[in-house]
Amino acid sequence: MDIFLLLLGFILMLTGILGSFLPVLPGTPVSWVGLLLLYLTSAVPNDWWFLGITLVVALVVFAMDYIIPAVGTRKFGGTRSGMIGTTLGLVVAIIFPVLGIFGIVFWPFLGAFLGELLNKADQKSALKAAFGSFIGFLTGTFLKFVVTVIFFGLFIAKAWEFRTELFPWFN
């Protein structure tokens, strides 16, 4: 059972890292569940303080992922239409990866720009708002990525620390 929990936790860690880029997956909470599964093995002693602190971090980053793009858009004069355009642009980038990795950058920006234009903004203010939305999106994505990679590093370090208990046949 420990090996199953370890492997499932590892898969969730990798899924969490992917979720830091894909909006359909909540990256940090998924990574946290991977940490939880590692601590639920009989080999790794429970550390409820560690799990509690990392849960709070995961939930704060999850909430900030919705707040940061909105703040970026508002700060640069954007509207709700720009934020919706950013989200739709990201969905387009995921479903139709026409520009590859650059699509993750280009389509949300274009979506915010078009969203602002449809909201009756002139080109200059639409471009400014799209830039703000884009900066907010990049900031949120970077924050999620950093936290999920840190969680992954903690997972690997803890699994390595208790490797003899997790894999007794490797002694």
C-alpha positions in Angstrom: 0.0 0.0 0.0 2.9 2.4 0.7 4.2 2.0 -2.8 0.8 2.7 -4.2 0.5 5.9 -2.1 4.0 6.9 -3.1 3.4 6.4 -6.8 0.0 8.1 -6.7 1.5 11.0 -4.7 4.3 11.3 -7.3 1.7 11.3 -10.1 -0.2 14.1 -8.3 2.9 16.1 -7.9 3.6 16.0 -11.6 -0.1 16.8 -12.3 0.2 19.7 -9.9 3.2 21.1 -11.8 1.2 20.8 -15.1 -1.7 22.4 -13.3 0.4 25.5 -12.7 0.1 26.2 -16.4 -3.3 24.6 -17.3 -6.3 26.4 -15.9 -8.4 23.3 -15.7 -6.2 21.8 -13.0 -5.8 23.4 -9.6 -2.0 22.9 -9.4 -1.1 23.8 -5.9 -4.0 21.8 -4.2 -3.3 18.8 -6.4 0.4 18.9 -5.4 -0.5 19.3 -1.7 -2.6 16.1 -2.0 0.5 14.4 -3.3 2.4 15.5 -0.2 -0.5 14.3 2.0 -0.4 10.8 0.4 3.3 10.6 1.1 2.7 11.4 4.7 -0.2 8.8 4.9 2.3 6.0 4.2 3.3 3.9 7.2 7.0 4.7 6.4 6.8 8.5 6.8 5.9 9.8 10.2 2.9 12.2 10.3 3.9 15.9 10.6 0.6 17.7 11.0 2.3 21.1 11.4 4.1 20.6 8.0 0.9 19.5 6.3 -1.1 22.3 7.8 1.4 25.0 6.8 1.7 23.6 3.3 -2.1 23.4 3.0 -2.4 27.1 4.0 0.3 28.0 1.4 -1.5 25.9 -1.3 -4.9 27.5 -0.5 -3.5 31.0 -0.5 -1.7 30.5 -3.8 -4.9 29.0 -5.2 -6.9 32.1 -4.2 -4.2 34.4 -5.4 -4.4 32.8 -8.8 -7.8 34.4 -9.2 -6.9 37.7 -7.5 -3.6 38.6 -9.2 -4.8 38.7 -12.9 -7.9 40.8 -11.8 -5.6 43.2 -9.9 -3.2 43.4 -12.9 -6.1 44.1 -15.3 -7.7 46.7 -13.0 -4.4 48.4 -12.4 -3.9 48.9 -16.1 -7.4 50.1 -16.7 -9.0 46.8 -17.8 -12.5 45.5 -17.3 -14.2 42.2 -16.7 -14.3 41.7 -20.4 -10.5 41.8 -20.6 -10.3 39.2 -17.8 -12.8 37.0 -19.6 -10.9 37.4 -22.8 -7.7 36.4 -21.1 -9.3 33.2 -19.8 -10.8 32.4 -23.2 -7.4 33.0 -24.8 -5.8 30.5 -22.4 -8.5 27.9 -23.2 -7.8 28.5 -27.0 -4.1 28.0 -26.3 -4.7 24.7 -24.6 -7.3 23.3 -27.0 -5.6 24.5 -30.2 -1.9 24.6 -29.6 -1.2 26.4 -32.9 1.8 28.4 -31.6 3.1 25.7 -29.3 4.5 27.0 -26.0 4.3 30.6 -27.3 0.5 30.2 -27.5 0.3 30.1 -23.7 1.7 33.7 -23.9 0.1 35.0 -27.1 -3.6 33.8 -26.9 -4.4 35.2 -23.4 -2.9 38.5 -24.4 -5.0 38.5 -27.6 -8.1 37.5 -25.7 -7.7 40.3 -23.2 -7.1 42.8 -26.1 -10.2 41.6 -28.0 -12.3 41.5 -24.8 -11.4 45.1 -24.1 -12.1 46.1 -27.7 -15.5 44.4 -27.5 -16.1 46.4 -24.3 -15.9 49.6 -26.4 -12.4 50.5 -25.4 -10.1 52.3 -27.9 -7.1 50.4 -29.1 -4.6 52.2 -26.8 -6.5 51.5 -23.6 -7.4 48.0 -24.8 -3.7 47.3 -25.4 -2.8 48.7 -22.0 -5.4 46.6 -20.2 -4.4 43.5 -22.2 -0.8 44.1 -21.0 -2.0 44.3 -17.4 -4.0 41.2 -17.7 -1.1 39.4 -19.3 1.3 40.5 -16.6 -1.2 39.3 -13.9 -1.6 36.0 -15.7 2.2 35.5 -15.9 2.6 36.4 -12.2 0.0 34.0 -11.1 1.3 31.2 -13.3 4.9 31.8 -12.0 3.7 31.8 -8.4 1.9 28.5 -8.9 4.8 26.9 -10.7 7.3 27.9 -8.0 5.1 26.6 -5.2 4.4 23.3 -7.0 8.1 22.8 -7.7 8.9 23.5 -4.1 6.3 21.0 -3.0 7.8 18.5 -5.5 11.2 19.0 -4.0 9.8 18.5 -0.5 8.2 15.3 -1.7 11.4 13.9 -3.2 13.5 14.9 -0.2 11.1 13.3 2.3 10.7 10.1 0.1 14.5 10.0 -0.1 14.9 10.4 3.6 12.6 7.4 4.3 13.7 5.4 1.3 14.8 2.4 3.4 11.4 2.3 5.0 9.5 2.7 1.7 11.7 0.2 -0.2 13.0 -2.3 2.4 14.1 -4.7 -0.3 16.8 -2.2 -1.6 18.8 -2.5 1.6 
